[in-house]
Amino acid sequence: MSLSANVSEKAALIWAIADKLTGVYKPHEYGEVILPLTVIRRFDCILADTKDAVLEKYEAVKNLPMRDVLLRNASGKAFYNTSKFTFERLLDDPDNIEANFRDYLNGFSENVQDILEKFKFDGQITTMANKGILYIVIKEFTSPKANLHPDVISNLEMGYIFEEIIRRFSESHNEDAGQHYTPREVIQLMVNILFYDDNDILSGNNVAKTIYDPACGTGGMLSVAEEYLHQLNASTELMAFGQELNDQTFAICKADMLIKGNNADFIKDGNTLSDDQFEGQTFDYVLSNPPFGREWKNEKAAVEAESKRGFAGRFGPGLPAASDGQMLFLLTAISKMKEPKDGGSRIAIIHNGSPLFTGDAGSGPSEIRKYILENDLLEAIIALPNDIFYNTGIATYIWVLSNKKAGTKREGKVQLINANGLYEKRRKALGNKRNDIPERAITEITRLYGDFVESEISKIFDTADFGYTKITVERPLKDENGQLILKKGKPQPDTALRDTENVPLKEDIQTYFEREVLPFAPDAWIDEKKSKVGYEIPFTRYFYKYEAPKPSAEIMQEILAIEAELDGALAEVFGA
């Protein structure tokens, strides 16, 4: 049986246990029981072989301050359980299942307790016990179909199974799916590009790299990145760091790390914007799909206080509008880049269209773009197809940033790739997800990025191409007789006639002014004190194709054809 077939079959068997929840839980609530129990059962199976050794060690060291380290050593894992119970032993006493199950869960080490607390699983135990299904559900998870022992299910397979269960949970309540799950093909594309130029570095022996996600959700991006690196080089270690605000998704992420045998200590909970758990730390890679279109009013005080620290904090370049915090995550990612002398860093992060152009010259968003472009951090922006995310159908873009462009063909350049048309329709929509990016399209986009040449859907610009100087054009104030009103011998500006012009950075301002303004307003002048440099990336304008409207005769024929079709349909309905 293939890996994927084995994973799908095992995931389906585990999810089928949800049938025992029918009547007590609604379908969209099944995951709140199945997810934590899958985690607990996996831990139970992992610890089975050293269970007796841990119990024996516990009796000897339970009063020692170093007992945590000693018990981890006894279990041979990053976690342990000191309760006398296992899933099998719980079944020996049906009448006391609730008390015994709680005793069993309380025996787990603190890192697992943290996961169970964030799952809010205690309340589910009460519900299942009160409704008489707790014993039945635990019995199902103890059956051969739920045997999750590492000898039967490898860490890699278990990671896939858990991901498949998360996906099923996400599908069962589409309105929240985007919070739980970034489509795997999008992550795969981002990871391809993130590591594209690093194959040489990653092909050595015992290479250790770090990766960070400031809005890590269930950890999908970190997991796919690790898988990719292990395909390149099995000896590579990728240490994953992440922070997540939502309790349940944090619990899933941390559990997934432990399930796969990874270090889960670097997965932190809390609000990244107001309470950065990795302050002052830097990483080799940053990979993220932060929330967009979400206001940051709740974090406003903390964010503004940090911004006052300038570049000593994360938000030195500027602040976006309070209605949308996605650029705060972008600044967080940039602040986590290693210095070029220490090897530098690369970032792949998803945004909607807003960060490309929102905000006038001098505004927070424009200042952020200015900082990124004038420091030559932006490598590429890739427009993704619409309708590939579960919770939104709007246009989305991958921003690729690097601080190690110096001396390469990308120095001083930005590549725009319009991959909007590289998709295939799904047979069945999942929420707003109506399209997929197929493997061949992932390969094509990765190739376009790697080749770094112009084509119909790949364009290359200088960083200065996106900059402009916003000049203020003044006209003189005149009295009712048309005479200039002077002050200290100088004409005064008429605020009613004041105008602005955006002059491309590559163009001389005076030359532009003489060509575009003076022929129409010979008495105009520029107020130099008001000039501001701004940056915007009008992505769609660069790829716009003019399509001539259909001839009116053709449109008339189409209208007549529709009318005839409607007449026929009405005749059928009314029997005319």
C-alpha angles and dihedrals in degrees: 000000000000122000092249093048092049091048094048092047094048093045090050091050091051093045089050088066084075086078086078089060095057112124094017095059133030116238094254088056097054093093091061087068103027096050098053093040091052088053093047093046091050090051090047091054094044092052096043096093095053098033097110093044090053092049091050092048091046092058089053100045107025093113096045122102091225094053094114093062092042092050092048088053090050093051093042088223139089089258139033144185124228098187117111088229131091126176089267094049091049089064091062092073111041094167093062099036096127096050093042093047090052089049089052094050092046088058093067121104118261096262090060092042087057090055094048092048092052090048086056084223096156090075091052090054090055092048094049093045093049091049093047098242103103095092092044093051094047089048089054091051089050094054122103091259089064095046101136098170113146089239088062102031119031122217089254092051091045090053090053093046091051090048090051091051090049089051092051090049090050092050091052091065107027096179091071099032095104090062090057106035140035109195110263094230090058091051090047091054092048092049092048090056096039093058097031098112097033101072092109093051092047097047095073126098121276095356113178120199135171129226129187135196116188092196100031100166109182091347097255094140093050091048095050091047090054093048091051093051092049089053088055095043126359092202093058115110117206112193109207123213123182145157127208132183101197111083098216097046089046089053091049092049095048091045091050090054092052092043090056093047094250129137106271095181091091094060106094132186125221142074110310093201097053101022113033107195092194101049112168094007124122132200140200093235138018120198123175151150101198123186114273130200090028119128121234099206091123090057095040098107094049094043094048091047090053092045089058087064087066114203091352084077133041100265104057097125094058145283129270124227113293089242094069125036101181094106089056087063089048090054090046090054092049091049089057094058118118117238112265089243087060093051100279127236143254129218134199113185134164123231137165120239096277100085090055096068115352116125132037126256109298094022122121097258092046091049090051091052089046091054093048095047099039089051089049094235099136116090103167147342119211121198109217125209116270122252097031097117125076098229104034139038096193128115114282132189137198113224114204116198133180137171094202101072093112112122094009131107088258095060109126091359137108124200120210117198120190103205091159093119098045102098144093127226118253117234089226126024120233105208104301092344104108098145138052131202102232123218092256090055092050088053092047094049091047089050092049090052093046096046091052094201131130121260138148090289101027122068130175125210140177112250088242091060089078095051131090140171113235105215126193112226115205129197123199123263113240134191125237090276092056093253121141115256106224131197116193086347094304128111115249123227119253104225091201090062096042114127139171134222130195108223115195111245091236091058126080108249096219093048090050091047093051092049103040106029116022096059088061099033111025092178095054125114138183120250097219093192091065097051115121132183115228137175132211134164108216092193100174093049091063092055099037115132120196114232117193113232117253115265113265091241090058092049090050091053091051091050092049091049091052091048091051090049091050092048090054092049092050091048089055092050096048097033092238 
